[in-house]
């Protein structure tokens, strides 16, 4: 799914300086959750121009599984 969109994933350790200077930090979990980190130790993490990658990944995952889990979560939170 990600290869079709030319998105590469790397699994590696990063140091705190690299983390703090990132244009975007994406957190994931084994159940398909995708979140963005907004800050590290109180320092805001910037985003590249354009659509944040976490939104793109969320949209791709919703399409892949055929369920809008974001909408489901929002309905549960209200209801």
C-alpha positions in Angstrom: 0.0 0.0 0.0 2.7 2.5 0.9 5.0 1.5 -2.0 2.3 2.6 -4.4 2.4 6.1 -2.9 6.2 6.0 -2.8 6.3 6.2 1.0 9.3 4.7 2.7 9.5 3.5 6.3 12.7 3.2 8.3 13.0 1.4 11.6 15.9 2.9 13.5 16.9 4.6 16.7 17.1 8.4 16.5 18.8 10.8 18.9 16.9 13.5 20.8 18.4 16.3 18.6 17.1 14.7 15.4 13.7 14.0 17.0 13.4 17.6 18.2 14.3 19.0 14.8 12.0 16.8 12.8 9.5 18.4 10.5 6.9 15.7 11.6 6.9 12.8 14.0 4.4 10.0 13.5 3.4 7.5 16.1 1.8 4.2 15.2 0.6 1.1 17.0 -0.1 -2.5 16.0 -3.8 -1.9 15.8 -3.5 0.6 13.0 -3.6 3.8 15.0 -1.7 6.8 13.5 -1.0 9.9 15.6 1.2 12.9 15.2 3.5 14.2 18.0 3.0 18.0 18.5 6.0 18.6 20.8 8.9 17.1 22.6 9.8 18.3 26.0 7.7 21.4 25.5 9.3 22.3 22.1 6.9 22.4 19.2 7.6 20.1 16.3 7.1 21.8 12.9 5.4 20.3 9.9 6.4 20.4 6.2 4.2 22.5 3.9 1.2 20.6 2.5 -0.8 17.8 4.0 0.8 16.3 7.1 2.0 12.7 6.5 0.0 11.4 9.4 -3.2 12.5 7.7 -2.2 10.8 4.5 -1.3 7.6 6.3 -4.6 7.7 8.2 -6.6 8.1 4.9 -4.6 5.3 3.3 -5.3 3.0 6.2 -9.0 3.8 6.3 -9.2 3.0 2.5 -7.2 -0.2 3.0 -9.3 -1.6 5.8 -12.6 -0.2 4.4 -13.6 1.4 7.7 -13.6 5.0 8.8 -12.2 4.4 12.2 -11.8 8.1 12.9 -15.5 8.7 12.4 -16.3 5.7 14.5 -14.1 7.0 17.4 -15.7 10.5 17.1 -19.2 8.9 17.3 -18.2 6.9 20.4 -16.7 9.9 22.1 -20.0 11.8 21.7 -22.3 9.0 22.4 
